[in-house]
Amino acid sequence: MDNAIAIITARGGSKRIPKKNIKMFCGKPIIAYSIEAALKSGIFSEVMVSTDSEEIAEIARKYGANVPFMRSEATSGDFATTSDVLLEVLDQYEKLGQTYTYMCCIYPTAPFVTGEKLKEGLDLLKKHNALEAMPVVQFSYPPQRAFVINSDNQMEYKEKQYITARSQDLRKEYHDAGQFYFYNILQYLKINGKIETGIVPIIVSEMEVQDIDNENDWKLAELKYSLLKRKE
């Protein structure tokens, strides 16, 4: 087991999907999937949930996570960043006499995270001595061929140099899968969490990724998850 901490960030407020972080997803609270993946990976000496909600804390403990302290008011508002939360957690643990070499921020609404992916993330971070390792997914359609709507309400190519380019000739581009982020803590603290380079990818398929911002997204995520489970 590595000297690593898993930090699952789960505040109580959710406007678009009420109680999103503990809403039932394919039979159990969605946060349970993140907790179970972290525990199953076997790489963390601490798996904790950072929350301002006693209800979330109770469920987190039920599924095996620690909640040694509650999130402060300063990091519970709409304008607090993930980095603010992580830095607060590390500071609180240091006050408890506990320090770590690596940390992984796992989102509470990430049912596609697995113990194997988390292990891969830590392995890549170490192998490349990177600042960060994170899952990404290729854009399903080349962004270089995107349209924009102009002031006359007409569409035009955003990047006109690619009008005649074949899709297969364009460079592949990727976006954040919104699942987890692995960091070397010492390096993270040196730059105060402001990482722009030194990121290594964990490439995942589109079937393992789904933004969950509304009820339709939730249904799509459950459908994808169910289909993946049938294939196992």
WOFEN-V203035 format. One record per pair of residues at least 6 apart in sequence whose C-alpha atoms are under 6 Angstrom apart, sorted by sequence separation. I is the first residue (numbers start at 0). GAP is how many residues later the second one is. D is the distance in whole Angstrom. If there is no record, write none. Layout:
((I	GAP	D) (I	GAP	D))
This chain:
((22	6	5) (23	6	6) (148	6	4) (211	6	6) (21	7	5) (22	7	6) (147	7	6) (21	8	6) (124	8	6) (147	8	6) (21	9	6) (146	9	5) (20	10	6) (74	10	6) (146	10	4) (147	10	6) (146	11	5) (209	11	6) (120	12	6) (145	12	6) (47	17	5) (46	18	5) (47	18	5) (48	18	6) (51	18	5) (47	19	6) (50	19	6) (51	19	5) (50	20	5) (49	21	6) (176	32	6) (137	35	6) (138	35	6) (137	36	4) (136	37	5) (136	38	6) (4	39	5) (135	39	5) (3	40	5) (8	40	6) (9	40	6) (10	40	5) (135	40	5) (136	40	6) (1	41	5) (3	41	6) (4	41	5) (5	41	5) (6	41	5) (7	41	5) (8	41	5) (9	41	5) (10	41	5) (11	41	5) (135	41	5) (0	42	5) (2	42	6) (4	42	6) (6	42	6) (134	42	6) (133	47	5) (132	48	6) (132	49	5) (131	50	5) (131	51	5) (130	52	6) (132	66	6) (134	66	6) (135	66	6) (136	66	6) (130	67	5) (131	67	5) (132	67	5) (133	67	5) (134	67	4) (135	67	5) (136	67	5) (129	68	5) (130	68	6) (132	68	6) (133	68	6) (134	68	6) (109	69	5) (106	72	6) (33	74	6) (40	74	4) (105	74	4) (39	75	5) (104	75	5) (104	76	5) (30	77	5) (36	77	5) (37	77	6) (103	77	5) (30	78	6) (32	78	5) (36	78	5) (103	78	4) (29	79	6) (102	79	6) (102	80	5) (101	81	6) (101	82	5) (101	83	5) (100	84	6) (20	87	6) (3	96	6) (111	96	6) (2	97	5) (3	97	6) (5	97	6) (7	97	6) (2	98	6) (3	98	5) (4	98	5) (5	98	5) (6	98	5) (7	98	5) (8	98	6) (9	98	6) (3	99	5) (7	99	6) (7	100	6) (82	110	6))
